[in-house]
Amino acid sequence: MAIELNHTIVPASDKMRSAQFLTELLGLPEPASFGPFRIVQIGSLSLDFMDYGDAAITPMHYAFLVGEDDFDAIFGRIQARGLDYWADPHHQEPGTINHHDGGRGVYWNDPDGHVLEIITRPYGG
């Protein structure tokens, strides 16, 4: 059997809000509940949002490879919500997208400061 990443836990101050935020922006089905998690299914991988209470949340980075049409739709939702976005993960190029490897990419933050990214071409591809 080949090895593939199945799921990862995403710390959240409010798992319901964070999971809903991601599904709405990416245009995914409603999150599901399982035990203490709010699950966002993305292909064969799930992001399992879990409340961390008052514990400090260390922001992580989550990147999603999308098609050109999906990029347009997701980026449109980012803009429609008036979210800040950047061409780079360090937030040095605000209000623009990048064109690495002949594709397009953009970064924005979720409600807990996790850095989200969509790209249309894998880096190094």
DSSP file (Angstrom, degrees, kcal/mol; ACC not computed):
  #  RESIDUE AA STRUCTURE BP1 BP2  ACC     N-H-->O    O-->H-N    N-H-->O    O-->H-N    TCO  KAPPA ALPHA  PHI   PSI    X-CA   Y-CA   Z-CA
    1    1 A M              0   0    0      0, 0.0     2,-0.1     0, 0.0     0, 0.0   0.000 360.0 360.0 360.0 134.4    0.0    0.0    0.0
    2    2 A A        -     0   0    0      1,-0.1     2,-0.5     0, 0.0     0, 0.0  -0.427 360.0-118.3 -71.9 151.9    1.3    3.5   -0.9
    3    3 A I        +     0   0    0     -2,-0.1     2,-0.3     2,-0.0    -1,-0.1  -0.802  40.3 165.3 -94.3 130.8    1.6    5.9    2.0
    4    4 A E        -     0   0    0     -2,-0.5     2,-0.3    40,-0.0     0, 0.0  -0.994  43.4-101.5-142.3 149.7   -0.5    9.1    1.8
    5    5 A L        -     0   0    0     -2,-0.3     3,-0.1     1,-0.2    39,-0.0  -0.548  35.8-178.4 -69.5 128.7   -1.4   11.7    4.3
    6    6 A N        -     0   0    0      1,-0.4    40,-1.9    -2,-0.3     2,-0.3   0.847  56.1 -22.3 -99.0 -45.1   -5.0   11.0    5.5
    7    7 A H  E     -a   46   0A   0     38,-0.2    -1,-0.4    34,-0.0     2,-0.3  -0.987  47.9-158.3-160.6 162.8   -5.7   13.9    8.0
    8    8 A T  E     -a   47   0A   0     38,-1.6    40,-2.9    -2,-0.3     2,-0.4  -0.987  26.9-115.0-145.2 151.7   -4.2   16.4   10.2
    9    9 A I  E     -a   48   0A   0     -2,-0.3    40,-0.2    38,-0.2    38,-0.0  -0.728  22.3-157.5 -90.1 132.5   -5.6   18.3   13.2
   10   10 A V  E     -a   49   0A   0     38,-2.1    40,-2.2    -2,-0.4     2,-0.1  -0.943  16.7-133.8-110.2 113.9   -6.0   22.1   12.8
   11   11 A P  E     +a   50   0A   0      0, 0.0     2,-0.3     0, 0.0    40,-0.2  -0.445  32.9 176.2 -67.6 138.3   -6.0   23.9   16.2
   12   12 A A  E     -a   51   0A   0     38,-2.3    40,-2.6    -2,-0.1    41,-0.3  -0.987  42.7-142.9-143.4 150.4   -8.8   26.5   16.4
   13   13 A S  S    S+     0   0    0     -2,-0.3     2,-0.2     1,-0.3    40,-0.1   0.733 109.6  16.0 -80.0 -24.1  -10.2   28.9   18.9
   14   14 A D  S  > S-     0   0    0      1,-0.1     4,-2.6    36,-0.1    -1,-0.3  -0.758  70.9-167.9-149.2  96.4  -13.7   28.1   17.4
   15   15 A K  H  > S+     0   0    0     -3,-0.3     4,-2.5    -2,-0.2     5,-0.3   0.838  88.0  53.6 -58.6 -36.5  -13.7   24.9   15.3
   16   16 A M  H  > S+     0   0    0      2,-0.2     4,-2.2     1,-0.2    -1,-0.2   0.949 112.2  43.4 -63.6 -49.0  -17.2   25.6   13.9
   17   17 A R  H  > S+     0   0    0      2,-0.2     4,-2.5     1,-0.2    -2,-0.2   0.922 116.2  47.2 -62.9 -46.3  -16.2   29.1   12.6
   18   18 A S  H  X S+     0   0    0     -4,-2.6     4,-2.0     2,-0.2    -2,-0.2   0.912 113.4  46.6 -66.6 -43.4  -12.8   28.0   11.2
   19   19 A A  H  X S+     0   0    0     -4,-2.5     4,-2.4    -5,-0.2    -1,-0.2   0.912 114.5  48.0 -65.0 -41.7  -14.2   25.0    9.4
   20   20 A Q  H  X S+     0   0    0     -4,-2.2     4,-2.5    -5,-0.3     5,-0.2   0.901 108.5  55.1 -65.2 -41.1  -17.1   27.0    7.9
   21   21 A F  H  X S+     0   0    0     -4,-2.5     4,-2.0    -5,-0.2    -1,-0.2   0.927 111.7  44.0 -55.4 -48.2  -14.7   29.8    6.9
   22   22 A L  H  X S+     0   0    0     -4,-2.0     4,-2.7     2,-0.2     5,-0.2   0.930 113.6  48.5 -67.9 -46.3  -12.5   27.3    4.9
   23   23 A T  H  X>S+     0   0    0     -4,-2.4     5,-2.2     1,-0.2     4,-1.1   0.893 112.3  49.6 -63.9 -38.0  -15.4   25.5    3.3
   24   24 A E  H  <5S+     0   0    0     -4,-2.5    -1,-0.2    -5,-0.2    -2,-0.2   0.934 114.3  43.5 -66.0 -45.0  -17.1   28.7    2.2
   25   25 A L  H  <5S+     0   0    0     -4,-2.0    52,-0.2    -5,-0.2    -2,-0.2   0.907 119.5  41.7 -68.8 -40.8  -14.0   30.2    0.7
   26   26 A L  H  <5S-     0   0    0     -4,-2.7    -1,-0.2    -5,-0.2    -2,-0.2   0.587 108.6-121.9 -83.2  -8.7  -12.9   27.0   -1.1
   27   27 A G  T  <5 +     0   0    0     -4,-1.1    -3,-0.2    -5,-0.2    -4,-0.1   0.882  59.8 150.4  71.8  37.8  -16.4   26.1   -2.2
   28   28 A L      < -     0   0    0     -5,-2.2    -1,-0.2    -6,-0.2    14,-0.1  -0.541  51.8 -84.4 -99.2 164.7  -16.4   22.7   -0.4
   29   29 A P        -     0   0    0      0, 0.0    12,-0.2     0, 0.0    -1,-0.2  -0.202  64.1 -74.1 -61.5 160.6  -19.3   20.8    1.1
   30   30 A E        -     0   0    0      1,-0.1    11,-0.2    10,-0.1   -10,-0.1  -0.206  58.8-100.0 -52.8 144.1  -20.4   21.6    4.7
   31   31 A P        -     0   0    0      0, 0.0     2,-0.3     0, 0.0     9,-0.2  -0.325  36.1-136.8 -64.5 151.7  -18.0   20.3    7.4
   32   32 A A  E     -B   39   0A   0      7,-2.3     7,-3.6    -3,-0.1     2,-0.4  -0.715  10.5-126.0-105.4 160.2  -18.9   17.1    9.2
   33   33 A S  E     +B   38   0A   0     -2,-0.3     2,-0.3     5,-0.2     5,-0.2  -0.882  29.9 165.6-107.7 140.8  -18.7   16.4   12.9
   34   34 A F  E >   -B   37   0A   0      3,-1.8     3,-2.4    -2,-0.4    -2,-0.0  -0.849  63.9 -50.8-152.3 114.4  -16.8   13.4   14.4
   35   35 A G  T 3  S-     0   0    0     -2,-0.3    -1,-0.2     1,-0.3     0, 0.0  -0.331 123.5 -15.6  55.4-131.0  -16.0   13.3   18.1
   36   36 A P  T 3  S+     0   0    0      0, 0.0    15,-0.5     0, 0.0    -1,-0.3   0.348 121.5  94.4 -84.3   8.9  -14.4   16.6   19.1
   37   37 A F  E <   -BC  34  50A   0     -3,-2.4    -3,-1.8    13,-0.1     2,-0.5  -0.685  60.4-152.5-108.2 153.3  -13.6   17.5   15.5
   38   38 A R  E     -BC  33  49A   0     11,-2.1    11,-2.6    -2,-0.3     2,-0.4  -0.989  34.2-149.2-115.6 115.1  -15.2   19.6   12.7
   39   39 A I  E     -BC  32  48A   0     -7,-3.6    -7,-2.3    -2,-0.5     2,-0.6  -0.743  18.7-167.1-103.4 128.6  -14.0   17.9    9.6
   40   40 A V  E     - C   0  47A   0      7,-2.6     7,-2.6    -2,-0.4     2,-0.5  -0.955  18.2-148.7-109.2 114.9  -13.3   19.5    6.2
   41   41 A Q  E     + C   0  46A   0     -2,-0.6     2,-0.4     5,-0.2     5,-0.2  -0.739  19.3 176.5 -89.0 126.5  -12.8   16.9    3.5
   42   42 A I  E >   - C   0  45A   0      3,-3.5     3,-2.0    -2,-0.5     2,-0.2  -0.877  63.8 -59.8-130.3  96.4  -10.5   17.9    0.7
   43   43 A G  T 3  S-     0   0    0     -2,-0.4    -1,-0.1     1,-0.3     0, 0.0  -0.477 117.2 -21.2  62.4-130.7  -10.1   15.0   -1.7
   44   44 A S  T 3  S+     0   0    0     -2,-0.2     2,-0.4    -3,-0.1    -1,-0.3   0.450 128.6  80.6 -88.5  -0.3   -8.6   12.0    0.2
   45   45 A L  E <   - C   0  42A   0     -3,-2.0    -3,-3.5   -38,-0.0     2,-0.4  -0.829  62.1-160.7-106.2 142.3   -7.3   14.4    3.0
   46   46 A S  E     -aC   7  41A   0    -40,-1.9   -38,-1.6    -2,-0.4     2,-0.6  -0.967  12.6-147.1-121.3 144.8   -9.3   15.9    5.8
   47   47 A L  E     -aC   8  40A   0     -7,-2.6    -7,-2.6    -2,-0.4     2,-0.9  -0.948  18.7-156.2-103.3 117.4   -8.5   18.9    7.9
   48   48 A D  E     -aC   9  39A   0    -40,-2.9   -38,-2.1    -2,-0.6     2,-0.3  -0.823   5.8-153.1-103.0 100.3   -9.9   18.1   11.4
   49   49 A F  E     -aC  10  38A   0    -11,-2.6   -11,-2.1    -2,-0.9     2,-0.4  -0.537  15.9-176.7 -76.3 133.9  -10.5   21.4   13.3
   50   50 A M  E     -aC  11  37A   0    -40,-2.2   -38,-2.3    -2,-0.3     2,-0.2  -0.998  28.7-114.5-136.0 133.3  -10.4   21.1   17.0
   51   51 A D  E     -a   12   0A   0    -15,-0.5   -38,-0.2    -2,-0.4   -37,-0.1  -0.442  21.5-169.8 -65.0 134.3  -11.1   23.7   19.7
   52   52 A Y    >   -     0   0    0    -40,-2.6     3,-2.1     1,-0.3   -39,-0.1   0.225  22.1-151.8-108.9  10.8   -8.0   24.5   21.7
   53   53 A G  T 3   -     0   0    0    -41,-0.3    -1,-0.3     1,-0.3     0, 0.0  -0.288  68.4 -18.5  59.0-131.4   -9.8   26.6   24.3
   54   54 A D  T 3  S+     0   0    0      2,-0.1    -1,-0.3    -2,-0.0     3,-0.1   0.421 104.7 120.5 -89.7   0.7   -7.6   29.2   25.9
   55   55 A A  S <  S-     0   0    0     -3,-2.1     2,-0.1     1,-0.1    -3,-0.1  -0.356  74.7-102.0 -66.3 144.8   -4.3   27.6   24.7
   56   56 A A        -     0   0    0      1,-0.1     2,-0.6    -2,-0.0    -1,-0.1  -0.446  33.6-138.8 -66.3 137.5   -2.2   29.6   22.4
   57   57 A I        -     0   0    0     -2,-0.1    -1,-0.1    55,-0.1   -44,-0.0  -0.887   4.8-146.6-103.1 123.8   -2.5   28.6   18.7
   58   58 A T        -     0   0    0     -2,-0.6    55,-0.0     1,-0.0    54,-0.0  -0.803  28.1-119.7 -87.2 116.9    0.7   28.5   16.7
   59   59 A P        -     0   0    0      0, 0.0     2,-0.2     0, 0.0    55,-0.1  -0.304  33.8-169.0 -60.7 137.6   -0.2   29.6   13.1
   60   60 A M        -     0   0    0      2,-0.0    55,-2.8     0, 0.0     2,-0.4  -0.635  19.7-114.0-116.4 176.1    0.5   26.9   10.5
   61   61 A H  E     -d  115   0B   0     -2,-0.2     2,-0.4    53,-0.2    55,-0.2  -0.963  25.1-176.6-119.4 131.5    0.5   27.0    6.7
   62   62 A Y  E     -d  116   0B   0     53,-2.6    55,-2.0    -2,-0.4     2,-0.4  -0.985   7.1-168.3-129.9 120.0   -2.0   25.1    4.5
   63   63 A A  E     -d  117   0B   0     -2,-0.4     2,-0.5    53,-0.2    55,-0.2  -0.880   3.2-161.1-113.8 141.3   -1.6   25.2    0.7
   64   64 A F  E     -d  118   0B   0     53,-2.6    55,-2.2    -2,-0.4     2,-0.6  -0.980  12.6-142.7-126.0 124.8   -4.2   24.0   -1.8
   65   65 A L  E     +d  119   0B   0     -2,-0.5     2,-0.3    53,-0.2    55,-0.2  -0.764  34.7 172.1 -84.3 122.3   -3.5   23.1   -5.4
   66   66 A V        -     0   0    0     53,-3.0     2,-0.1    -2,-0.6    52,-0.0  -0.867  32.3-105.0-130.6 160.6   -6.5   24.3   -7.5
   67   67 A G     >  -     0   0    0     -2,-0.3     4,-2.6     1,-0.1     5,-0.2  -0.307  41.0-101.1 -77.3 169.1   -7.4   24.6  -11.1
   68   68 A E  H  > S+     0   0    0      1,-0.2     4,-2.2     2,-0.2     5,-0.1   0.910 122.6  47.6 -60.0 -45.4   -7.6   28.0  -12.9
   69   69 A D  H  > S+     0   0    0      1,-0.2     4,-2.1     2,-0.2    -1,-0.2   0.902 112.7  49.3 -64.8 -40.6  -11.4   28.3  -12.7
   70   70 A D  H  > S+     0   0    0      2,-0.2     4,-3.1     1,-0.2     5,-0.3   0.896 108.2  54.6 -64.7 -39.4  -11.3   27.3   -9.0
   71   71 A F  H  X S+     0   0    0     -4,-2.6     4,-3.1     1,-0.2     5,-0.3   0.950 108.5  48.6 -57.3 -48.6   -8.6   29.9   -8.4
   72   72 A D  H  X S+     0   0    0     -4,-2.2     4,-2.0     1,-0.2    -1,-0.2   0.916 114.3  45.6 -58.1 -44.5  -10.8   32.6  -10.0
   73   73 A A  H  X S+     0   0    0     -4,-2.1     4,-1.7     2,-0.2    -2,-0.2   0.927 116.5  43.8 -66.4 -45.8  -13.8   31.5   -7.9
   74   74 A I  H  X S+     0   0    0     -4,-3.1     4,-2.3     2,-0.2    -2,-0.2   0.935 114.3  49.3 -66.2 -46.5  -11.9   31.3   -4.6
   75   75 A F  H  X S+     0   0    0     -4,-3.1     4,-2.4    -5,-0.3    -1,-0.2   0.880 108.6  54.7 -61.5 -37.3  -10.0   34.5   -5.2
   76   76 A G  H  X S+     0   0    0     -4,-2.0     4,-2.6    -5,-0.3    -1,-0.2   0.887 108.3  48.4 -61.5 -39.2  -13.3   36.2   -6.0
   77   77 A R  H  X S+     0   0    0     -4,-1.7     4,-1.7     2,-0.2    -2,-0.2   0.872 109.5  52.9 -69.6 -36.4  -14.7   35.1   -2.6
   78   78 A I  H  <>S+     0   0    0     -4,-2.3     5,-2.1     2,-0.2     4,-0.4   0.943 114.1  42.6 -60.8 -47.4  -11.6   36.4   -0.8
   79   79 A Q  H ><5S+     0   0    0     -4,-2.4     3,-1.4     1,-0.2    -2,-0.2   0.898 109.9  56.4 -66.9 -41.1  -12.1   39.8   -2.5
   80   80 A A  H 3<5S+     0   0    0     -4,-2.6    -1,-0.2     1,-0.3    -2,-0.2   0.831 107.5  49.7 -61.7 -32.0  -15.8   39.8   -1.9
   81   81 A R  T 3<5S-     0   0    0     -4,-1.7    -1,-0.3    -5,-0.1    -2,-0.2   0.547 111.9-122.5 -82.1  -7.0  -15.3   39.3    1.8
   82   82 A G  T < 5 +     0   0    0     -3,-1.4    -3,-0.2    -4,-0.4     2,-0.2   0.797  52.3 166.2  70.8  27.7  -12.7   42.2    1.9
   83   83 A L      < -     0   0    0     -5,-2.1    -1,-0.2    -6,-0.2     2,-0.2  -0.484  40.3-113.4 -76.1 145.6  -10.0   39.9    3.3
   84   84 A D        -     0   0    0     -2,-0.2    25,-0.5    25,-0.1     2,-0.3  -0.542  41.8-179.1 -70.9 143.4   -6.4   41.0    3.2
   85   85 A Y        -     0   0    0     -2,-0.2    10,-2.9    23,-0.1    11,-0.3  -0.971  11.0-161.5-145.9 161.0   -4.3   38.9    0.9
   86   86 A W  B     -FE  94 107B   0     21,-2.3    21,-2.7    -2,-0.3    12,-0.2  -0.922  28.8-131.2-141.0 160.0   -0.7   38.7   -0.2
   87   87 A A  S    S+     0   0    0      6,-2.0    10,-0.1    -2,-0.3    11,-0.0   0.491  94.6  43.9 -86.5  -5.8    1.6   37.3   -3.0
   88   88 A D  S >  S-     0   0    0      5,-0.2     3,-1.2    19,-0.1     5,-0.2  -0.946  82.0-118.7-142.0 157.2    3.9   35.8   -0.4
   89   89 A P  T 3  S+     0   0    0      0, 0.0    -1,-0.0     0, 0.0    19,-0.0   0.670 110.6  58.1 -71.9 -16.0    3.8   33.8    2.9
   90   90 A H  T 3  S-     0   0    0      3,-0.0    -3,-0.0     0, 0.0     0, 0.0   0.364 108.4-120.8 -96.0   4.6    5.5   36.6    4.9
   91   91 A H  S <  S+     0   0    0     -3,-1.2    -6,-0.0     2,-0.1    17,-0.0   0.864  74.2 127.9  61.0  39.6    2.9   39.2    4.0
   92   92 A Q        +     0   0    0      1,-0.2    -1,-0.1     2,-0.0    -6,-0.0   0.600  66.4  52.2 -97.0 -15.0    5.4   41.5    2.3
   93   93 A E  S >  S-     0   0    0     -5,-0.2    -6,-2.0     3,-0.1     3,-0.8  -0.691  79.9-170.2-123.2  76.8    3.5   41.9   -1.0
   94   94 A P  B 3   +F   86   0B   0      0, 0.0    -8,-0.2     0, 0.0     3,-0.1  -0.295  61.3  14.8 -71.8 150.8   -0.1   43.0    0.0
   95   95 A G  T 3  S+     0   0    0    -10,-2.9     2,-0.3     1,-0.2    -9,-0.2   0.693 107.2  87.9  68.3  22.0   -3.0   43.1   -2.4
   96   96 A T    <   -     0   0    0     -3,-0.8     2,-0.3   -11,-0.3    -1,-0.2  -0.936  63.8-131.8-144.5 166.6   -1.4   41.1   -5.2
   97   97 A I        -     0   0    0     -2,-0.3   -10,-0.2     9,-0.1     2,-0.2  -0.736  23.2-122.6-113.0 166.3   -1.0   37.6   -6.4
   98   98 A N  B     -G  105   0B   0      7,-2.8     7,-1.6    -2,-0.3   -10,-0.0  -0.651   4.0-152.5-105.6 167.5    2.2   35.8   -7.5
   99   99 A H    >   +     0   0    0      5,-0.2     3,-1.4    -2,-0.2     5,-0.2  -0.213  32.0 164.8-130.7  40.9    2.9   34.0  -10.8
  100  100 A H  G >   +     0   0    0      1,-0.3     3,-2.4     2,-0.2    21,-0.1  -0.320  69.4   2.6 -63.8 141.5    5.5   31.4   -9.7
  101  101 A D  G 3  S-     0   0    0      1,-0.3    -1,-0.3     2,-0.0     3,-0.1   0.743 131.4 -62.7  54.8  27.5    6.2   28.6  -12.1
  102  102 A G  G <  S+     0   0    0     -3,-1.4    -1,-0.3     1,-0.3    -2,-0.2   0.559 118.8  93.4  78.9   7.6    3.8   30.2  -14.7
  103  103 A G  S <  S-     0   0    0     -3,-2.4     2,-0.3    18,-0.1    -1,-0.3  -0.243  75.0-101.7-110.7-158.4    0.8   29.8  -12.4
  104  104 A R        +     0   0    0     -5,-0.2    16,-2.0    -2,-0.1    17,-0.4  -0.969  33.2 175.5-130.9 148.8   -1.0   32.0   -9.9
  105  105 A G  E     +GH  98 119B   0     -7,-1.6    -7,-2.8    -2,-0.3     2,-0.3  -0.995   5.6 179.8-151.1 151.4   -0.9   32.0   -6.1
  106  106 A V  E     - H   0 118B   0     12,-1.9    12,-2.1    -2,-0.3     2,-0.3  -0.991  12.3-149.4-152.1 150.2   -2.3   34.0   -3.2
  107  107 A Y  E     +EH  86 117B   0    -21,-2.7   -21,-2.3    -2,-0.3     2,-0.3  -0.909  19.9 161.5-120.3 146.0   -2.1   33.8    0.6
  108  108 A W  E     - H   0 116B   0      8,-2.3     8,-3.6    -2,-0.3     2,-0.3  -0.955  32.9-109.6-153.3 168.4   -4.6   34.9    3.2
  109  109 A N  E     - H   0 115B   0    -25,-0.5     6,-0.2    -2,-0.3   -25,-0.1  -0.766  18.1-138.2-105.8 147.9   -5.2   34.2    6.9
  110  110 A D    >   -     0   0    0      4,-2.3     3,-2.2    -2,-0.3   -92,-0.1  -0.390  47.4 -84.3 -87.9 177.9   -8.0   32.3    8.6
  111  111 A P  T 3  S+     0   0    0      0, 0.0    -1,-0.0     0, 0.0   -99,-0.0   0.729 130.8  47.5 -59.4 -22.2   -9.6   33.6   11.8
  112  112 A D  T 3  S-     0   0    0   -101,-0.1   -55,-0.1     2,-0.1   -94,-0.0   0.319 123.2 -99.9-100.7   7.9   -6.8   32.1   14.0
  113  113 A G    <   +     0   0    0     -3,-2.2     2,-0.1     1,-0.3    -5,-0.0   0.478  69.2 151.8  90.1   2.0   -3.9   33.4   11.9
  114  114 A H        -     0   0    0    -55,-0.1    -4,-2.3     1,-0.1     2,-0.7  -0.467  48.5-122.6 -63.0 138.2   -3.2   30.2    9.9
  115  115 A V  E     -dH  61 109B   0    -55,-2.8   -53,-2.6    -6,-0.2     2,-0.3  -0.768  29.6-165.8 -89.4 117.6   -1.8   31.1    6.6
  116  116 A L  E     -dH  62 108B   0     -8,-3.6    -8,-2.3    -2,-0.7     2,-0.4  -0.783   6.2-173.9-103.6 147.8   -3.9   29.7    3.7
  117  117 A E  E     -dH  63 107B   0    -55,-2.0   -53,-2.6    -2,-0.3     2,-0.4  -1.000  14.8-163.8-143.4 139.9   -2.6   29.5    0.2
  118  118 A I  E     +dH  64 106B   0    -12,-2.1   -12,-1.9    -2,-0.4     2,-0.3  -0.987  15.6 177.1-120.0 139.6   -4.0   28.6   -3.2
  119  119 A I  E     -dH  65 105B   0    -55,-2.2   -53,-3.0    -2,-0.4   -14,-0.2  -0.972  27.8-153.8-136.7 151.4   -1.8   27.8   -6.2
  120  120 A T  S    S+     0   0    0    -16,-2.0   -52,-0.1    -2,-0.3   -15,-0.1   0.564  86.9  35.3-101.0 -11.1   -2.5   26.7   -9.7
  121  121 A R  S    S-     0   0    0    -17,-0.4    -1,-0.2   -21,-0.1   -18,-0.1  -0.999  89.2-110.4-138.9 138.9    0.9   25.1  -10.3
  122  122 A P    >   -     0   0    0      0, 0.0     3,-1.8     0, 0.0     2,-0.1  -0.392  44.8-100.2 -63.7 144.0    3.0   23.1   -7.8
  123  123 A Y  T 3  S+     0   0    0      1,-0.3    -4,-0.0     2,-0.1   -22,-0.0  -0.427 110.2  20.9 -65.4 139.0    6.2   25.0   -6.9
  124  124 A G  T 3         0   0    0     -2,-0.1    -1,-0.3    -3,-0.1   -23,-0.0   0.464 360.0 360.0  81.9   1.4    9.2   23.7   -8.8
  125  125 A G    <         0   0    0     -3,-1.8    -2,-0.1    -4,-0.0    -1,-0.0   0.438 360.0 360.0 -89.0 360.0    6.9   22.2  -11.4
